């Protein structure tokens, strides 16, 4: 049981480049989330999904896109990378609100630098 | 005003000390409350949920005061391994969305 896995672990992008951050969970969780964490700051929600085919914006969605074609995968797409997107990105998953637990399980993170 | 506010610290304490962290939240409709722990350059992990009646897990005690919109975490007999950032987290709404505080850094010294 790997939990939540993310790839890549590190990436350096040039301004204007695009990339996809991969996230996969094997816990059969319906809910999945993408957060970013800037130095000395709390986690900010970018996008979330309550099930395959359903996504919605979080607090800071601009510059990002997501899709959820399967229960397991929730990729995050960065189009036209900007220095302001330099951050650590965490993917998480959980049961639904009325499920057995409110706990969100986090992946190990992707450290992204845009220069 | 931030939705979840914490003292950023750092709290530097000797081994064996008792240390308390506080947190306030702004949304009175918030439904669930948690403390997450985040080690340096690692992902957050749930430490404990916080209930109105207060709850204890070994050396850790969490308290919630809904009237004052205040959450606390007490760590007794601090260990070196307790060194980490402690995130106060509040859930509101039907989608299990969590609002994170910026975290309080604890450094336990030998």
HADDOCK unambig.tbl for C-alpha pairs under 7 A between the chains (distance, minus, plus):
assign (segid A and resid 40 and name CA) (segid B and resid 102 and name CA) 6.58 0.50 0.50
assign (segid A and resid 41 and name CA) (segid B and resid 102 and name CA) 4.74 0.50 0.50
assign (segid A and resid 42 and name CA) (segid B and resid 100 and name CA) 5.42 0.50 0.50
assign (segid A and resid 42 and name CA) (segid B and resid 101 and name CA) 5.27 0.50 0.50
assign (segid A and resid 42 and name CA) (segid B and resid 102 and name CA) 3.87 0.50 0.50
assign (segid A and resid 42 and name CA) (segid B and resid 103 and name CA) 6.67 0.50 0.50
assign (segid A and resid 43 and name CA) (segid B and resid 100 and name CA) 5.78 0.50 0.50
assign (segid A and resid 97 and name CA) (segid B and resid 94 and name CA) 6.68 0.50 0.50
assign (segid A and resid 97 and name CA) (segid B and resid 95 and name CA) 6.34 0.50 0.50
assign (segid A and resid 97 and name CA) (segid B and resid 96 and name CA) 5.43 0.50 0.50
assign (segid A and resid 103 and name CA) (segid B and resid 46 and name CA) 6.71 0.50 0.50
assign (segid A and resid 106 and name CA) (segid B and resid 43 and name CA) 6.06 0.50 0.50
assign (segid A and resid 106 and name CA) (segid B and resid 44 and name CA) 6.56 0.50 0.50
assign (segid A and resid 107 and name CA) (segid B and resid 43 and name CA) 6.49 0.50 0.50
assign (segid A and resid 108 and name CA) (segid B and resid 42 and name CA) 6.18 0.50 0.50
assign (segid A and resid 108 and name CA) (segid B and resid 43 and name CA) 5.25 0.50 0.50
assign (segid A and resid 109 and name CA) (segid B and resid 43 and name CA) 6.50 0.50 0.50
